[in-house]
Amino acid sequence: QVQLVESGGGLVQPGGSLRLSCAASGSIFRINGMGWYRQAPGKQRDLVASITSSGLITNYADSVKGRFTISRDNAKNTAYLQMSNLKPEDTAVYYCNNPWAPIPWGQGTQVTVSS
């Protein structure tokens, strides 16, 4: 069974940058699309970025477009989310999963944007 482990979160000032990583166990990683989600306190979990298995097609929520970049390294079974120009409203727990065929969620990684 594929397991997902997110890392790279932390506390950052507005305008700062972070890179999140999503390590997936299991050899099927490379044939699956991946996405990054976030959930702020009291709100639903929303998809903010997705990438196809080949890495050729990416999509972003309007709220992060131009600031976040999703990528993947199939040789390392890892997906990334590069976040720049962070805003306080980006504060949330970030998760990765396959938007097209979700599997059990990992523990997520906390991102806090605050001065």
Secondary structure, DSSP 8 states (H G I E B T S, - for coil): ---EEEE--EEE-TT--EEEEEEE-SGGGGGS-EEEEEE-TTS--EEEEEE-TTS--EEE-TTTTTTEEEEEEGGGTEEEEEE-S--GGG-EEEEEE-SSS-------EEEEE--
